């Protein structure tokens, strides 16, 4: 009996063309005419795309042919449509329906259901991902941009969201916005490849800040620091972000850790100095800004020994005595005949409390160059710490005699004098230092 006759008969018996398709499909499957059943169910879907029967029938036909993935897909769509007939606002089934249609590459139909779903749950992350994908496929770039902007808010460090956003903005000829989104995407991909690279993280931060997303920059640094807590550059970036966010105390904590990990990080010292200034701590601010000047001079110096000695001072002032001693010992190995080598070693030894060894090295520096005031100043400070007052004042005066117009040397002498109760003489030296500073 022909399929056409049976279809006419089913229509006559049921009074419904839709039911006729349903019964005829079952008859064809029972007769093992699977291909004919599939073609019939496809025609059924063409005429009634929003009815579940065609999908459920097609699922049975695919299952009979051993096409399990296709059968599952059609069943999912059919079941979702059946449930939505009972409750149109069931979000889970609405998403299932859209997902199934996307699998069939029926993007226009999927978009309509996603529009409905977004009215129910405009902030749902997984829904937004589906919607963005479908809107792009339909070339509805305005809707895609809206969905992707919300996704970047919810997942601010996901590079793929910015990539898709850049392409959608470009399609809308929003050139500047597209370039900015693309730059953020590339920066985030570089960070994902090497999250411990402070330079890459810094670039991503700058892109976020340029886009007005300072909060996202802070989130990025926080994520990168997990597992890289001993990275000085990342700690400095954290301090900078916290400082920009007016969280001064937290910024100080991060920046102090940064300079402890890398005592020569000039930017970290500079930021720490600025933070202490905000907090009204002038002494600590001047300490770190002074280190900035010392490091800067060291980097600019064409004399490698002067540069190394400056770094020894920075390390000592930063509380890194072991590193200072190592740096000074390296200077001694490389420049044994230069008086500045034992002078640097004397400074480092004194910082470690090794007084006798420090005195020996400072005396060695004096014997190698009897005209250098620096070893005498260091010796004066050492003797002052020991309470050897006359000896300390005597060494400081020797330094002044060797360089009488140097205001800094006179200030050291003034400090020694004031420490040990010679206030009048200290004032005199301070006034001379001020006078020489003005002339300079």
Number of C-alpha atoms within 10 A of each C-alpha: 5 6 14 10 10 16 19 14 14 20 18 12 11 12 11 12 14 17 16 19 24 20 16 22 28 16 15 18 18 11 10 14 14 20 14 15 25 21 14 21 24 17 14 22 18 11 12 13 15 16 17 22 23 29 25 23 28 27 26 25 27 21 16 14 13 11 13 13 12 19 21 17 21 25 22 23 26 25 17 22 23 18 15 18 13 9 12 15 15 15 18 13 21 23 23 19 24 28 24 21 21 19 13 13 13 16 21 15 16 25 23 14 19 25 15 16 24 17 10 13 12 14 14 14 15 11 23 23 16 18 29 29 19 27 24 20 17 15 14 16 21 16 16 24 23 15 25 26 17 18 22 17 13 13 14 20 22 17 23 16 24 26 19 21 29 26 20 25 22 18 16 15 11 13 14 12 15 22 15 17 25 24 21 26 24 18 21 27 18 17 23 17 10 14 22 21 17 21 15 18 25 19 18 26 26 16 23 24 14 12 14 11 15 18 15 19 23 20 15 22 24 15 12 22 19 11 10 14 15 16 18 23 25 26 28 29 28 26 30 24 20 20 22 13 13 13 14 20 15 14 26 23 14 24 31 21 20 27 25 17 17 20 24 20 18 19 17 27 28 20 23 30 26 22 24 22 15 14 13 11 13 13 12 16 22 16 16 24 20 17 26 22 14 19 23 15 15 20 16 10 14 10 10 13 20 17 18 23 23 21 25 25 22 23 24 21 17 20 16 21 22 15 16 28 23 14 19 27 18 15 22 20 10 11 15 13 12 15 22 27 26 27 28 33 28 30 28 28 22 24 21 17 12 13 16 11 13 25 21 14 22 27 19 19 25 19 13 15 14 14 15 18 21 21 30 26 26 24 26 27 22 22 21 22 13 11 13 14 17 14 15 26 24 17 22 30 22 19 26 23 15 16 17 16 17 17 22 16 23 28 21 24 28 26 21 24 23 15 15 16 11 13 15 12 14 22 16 13 21 20 16 18 21 16 13 16 13 8 7 9
